[in-house]
Amino acid sequence: MLRELVPLLTALTVAAVVYAARERRRRRMRIAPPRPDLDMREICDAPALLEIERAALSSDDPRAAFRRAALENAVAALYLETIAACGVENTAEMLQGHTKMWQALREYLRLKYDDAVPDDWFDHFTGVARPYIREKVRLTHEFALHLDTGAERYARIYDELLQELLQEALAAPQKKSFVPPDFSHS
């Protein structure tokens, strides 16, 4: 008699596991912002962020406008980080300012639009943009020192790649996780 119940118990167990997995995925993918009524003053009172909020909320797609602002500040921070690594002084304060801006915008996007998960559009963008920007700065430096037109052409290619990457990040669905980029030279 117990042997006759084994297939039924197995089927019920499999069904319960599948149901639990589907529910967990559904809950994770559901867009449910914790604070949809949030305004930027509750995150930060920096005038620049309040101006970004005003402009973004008056756009057709506020979430995309906030994404763009977060990405633009991240790009500025990545350039400043790379320039500082080249030995240029007096970049720390500007780097800190842009970093605080993108962090505040990311938190705002998370709370108001439920638009931030680990390895999402932002993390993917910065993970790919960082080596692009390093190479562009290197090539621009090479051009400035030696008037190497080849370096200038390649630097422009990195501008195009960054623009494509920005458009992909703006269009990426909410809560989608990306595989982190692997630029290691094994």
NORLINZI-V573852 format. One line per field, one symbol per residue. ss: DSSP state (H for helix, E for strand, C for the rest). psi: psi as a letter, one per 30 degrees, with the letter a starting at -180 (. if undefined). burial: b if it has 9 or more other ideal C-beta (glycine too) atoms within 8 Angstrom, else e. A space follows every 10 residues. Layout:
ss = ???
psi = ???
burial = ???
//
This chain:
ss = CHHHHHHHHH HHHHHHHHHH HHHHHHHHHC CCCCCCCCCH HHCCCCHHHH HHHHHHHCCC CHHHHHHHHH HHHHHHHHHH HHHHHCCCCC CHHHHHHHHH HHHHHHHHHH HHHCCCCCCC HHHHHHHHHH HHHHHHHHHH HHHHHHCCHH HHHHHHHHHH HHHHHHHHHH HCCCCCCCCC CCCCCC
psi = eeeffeeeee eeeeeeeeee eeeeeeeefk jikeifgklf ffekgkeeee eeeeeeffle ieeeeeeeee eeeeeeeeee eeeeffgklh feeeeeeeee eeeeeeeeee eefhhjlkha eeeeeeeeee eeeeeeeeee eeeeeghjfe eeeeeeeeee eeeeeeeeee fklkgkklkk kjgli.
burial = eeeeeeeeee eeeeeeeeee eeeeeeeeee eebeeeebeb eebeebeebb ebbebbeebe eebbbbbbbb bebbbbbbbb bbbbeeeeee beebbeebbb bbebbbbbbb bbbbbbeebb bbbbbbbbbb ebbbbbbebb bbbeeeeeee bbebbeebbe bbeebbebbb ebeebbebee eeeeee
//
